[in-house]
Each structure stands twice: as C-alpha cells, then as structure tokens.
Amino acid sequence: MIPARPTVQIRAAESPAVREMMDRAKKCERDGRWADACALYEALIRNPEVRTPTRLGALRWLARAFSSAGCSR
C-alpha cells in the first residue's frame, strides 16, 4: 500500500465528468488496481477538453503509477 499523499484539488473550471474520472483513478490507485488507474490517467491526458493543469497533474500521477506498480502496455 502506498502512503497517503495530499490530493491536489481540481479547479472548479473542470467539468464534473473530469473531476469524477480523476476521483475514480485515485480510488483505483488506493485500491491497488494500477492498470485501471493508468488507463484513467491516460484517458485524462488524451482528452482535449481537459484543462492543461489537470492534464499535467494526470501525467505526473500516471508516471507515479508506472513507477510504483509497473503498469505495462
């Protein structure tokens, strides 16, 4: 289990769907479902409607998931 880390708040400008997707990805990560978390983070990164700061955050979390659990493609 990974230690808890502070959650970065997603700006209110993001849609509820984007916020919900980020919450699901973080829950997957906490539950040890690394492949699911990686897939959700990748979807956020590739979504052109997601704001740049959120995309960069998702990229950072994706990198952490890859390094912590070795998500493979």
C-alpha positions in Angstrom: 0.0 0.0 0.0 1.3 3.4 -0.9 1.4 6.1 1.8 -1.4 8.7 1.6 -0.5 11.9 -0.1 -2.3 15.2 -0.3 -4.9 15.3 -3.1 -4.5 18.2 -5.4 -7.8 19.9 -5.9 -9.0 20.1 -9.5 -10.1 23.6 -10.4 -13.8 24.3 -10.4 -13.5 25.1 -14.1 -13.2 21.3 -14.9 -16.4 19.5 -15.8 -18.0 17.2 -13.2 -17.1 14.3 -15.6 -13.4 15.2 -15.4 -13.5 15.5 -11.7 -15.3 12.2 -11.3 -12.8 10.5 -13.6 -9.9 11.8 -11.6 -11.5 10.6 -8.4 -12.0 7.2 -9.9 -8.4 7.0 -10.9 -7.2 7.9 -7.5 -9.5 5.3 -5.9 -8.2 2.7 -8.2 -4.7 3.6 -7.2 -5.6 3.4 -3.5 -7.2 0.0 -4.1 -4.1 -1.3 -5.9 -5.9 -1.5 -9.2 -2.9 0.0 -11.0 -3.9 -0.9 -14.6 -7.3 0.7 -14.1 -5.7 3.8 -12.6 -3.2 4.1 -15.5 -6.0 3.7 -18.1 -8.0 6.5 -16.5 -5.0 8.8 -16.2 -4.1 8.2 -19.8 -7.7 9.0 -20.8 -7.5 12.3 -19.0 -4.2 13.2 -20.6 -5.6 12.4 -24.1 -8.9 14.3 -23.6 -8.6 17.6 -25.4 -11.4 19.1 -23.2 -9.3 18.7 -20.0 -7.5 21.8 -18.9 -3.7 21.9 -19.1 -3.0 22.0 -15.3 -5.3 18.9 -14.8 -3.6 17.1 -17.8 -0.2 17.8 -16.3 -1.3 16.5 -12.9 -2.7 13.3 -14.5 0.6 12.9 -16.3 2.5 13.1 -13.0 0.1 10.7 -11.3 0.5 8.3 -14.3 4.3 8.4 -14.0 3.9 7.6 -10.3 1.6 4.7 -11.0 4.0 3.4 -13.6 6.9 3.6 -11.2 5.0 2.2 -8.2 3.4 -0.7 -9.9 5.0 -1.1 -13.3 1.9 -0.6 -15.4 2.7 -2.2 -18.7 1.5 -1.6 -22.2 
